[in-house]
């Protein structure tokens, strides 16, 4: 999300536990003790979030992986990142 000219960055929630098995991420969030199973795109973004990523980074990765147009990738990346923040899988900085 952009606020003014500041680009928000996303990182893994340090309180979560997660692992990628056969290309799919499984994340446990501590507040609700739920197991979240991520799809391929969300797994890719969660892996990238280890070092922090922006919406632009996420859209670029989705464009490259799925051969979709930039507008679609940006919309999908934003929705995915927002969902993972809402589920406390990622934190926004």
N, C-alpha and C positions, 0 to 999 in steps of 0.2 A: 504494500500500500504506500502511496506517496502522500506525504503531508508537506505541502509547500514544495521545496526542492530537495527535501531529505528522503533518501531511499531507505526504507525499512529493511533490516536484515533479520533472517530467521536462523535459529540454531536449535539443535536438539534440546529438549527439556532435560536438564541434568538429573532430574529426579526419576526419569523413566529407565526401564531396562529393556533392551531390544537386541534382536539378532536377525540376520538375514540368512535364510535357509532356502537353497535352490532358487535364488533370485526373488524371494518374497520376504518382506520384513514382518516380524512379529514383535509388537511393542506392548509392554505392560505399563500402564499409568498408575502411579501409587495412590493418588487420592481416591480413586474408585476401584482400584485393583482389577481393572478390566484388561483383557487381552484384545489388542487391535491387530487385525491382519490387513496389511496394505497391498494394494494392487501394484502392478509393475511401475507405473508412473510415480505413484506416491512413494514407493520404495526407492526409486532413483533420487527423488528430491530429499527423502529422509537421509540417505547416504551422503548426499552433497551437503546437507545441513550440519554435518559434523564439524566442518570448518566455517560454517556460516554461508548463507546465500541470500541474494536479493531476488525479487520477483523477476527481474531481467535475466539473472543467471538461470532461474528455473525455466523461463520461457525459451531461452536459447537451448537448454538441454532437451526440452520436449520437442522443439522444432527438429533438432538433429536426430533424435531417437525415433520419432513417429512420422517424420516427413509431413508435417502440417504447417499451415500458414502461420505467420507471426501473431496475427490477431487472435486466432483460435488458441494458440499456445499460451499467449499472455492471459487470456480469459480462464483457461483451464488451470494454469499455474496459480493464479490468484485464488481461484476457488479451492484448489487442493491445499494450498498453504493456509488459507483461512480456516478450513475444516480441521487441519492438523493442530492449529493453534487452539481452536475451540475445544478440541478433545485433549488438550494439554500434552500432545506428542511433541510439538515444537513450541518455542517461545519466540516472540517478536521483540526485537530490540530497537 
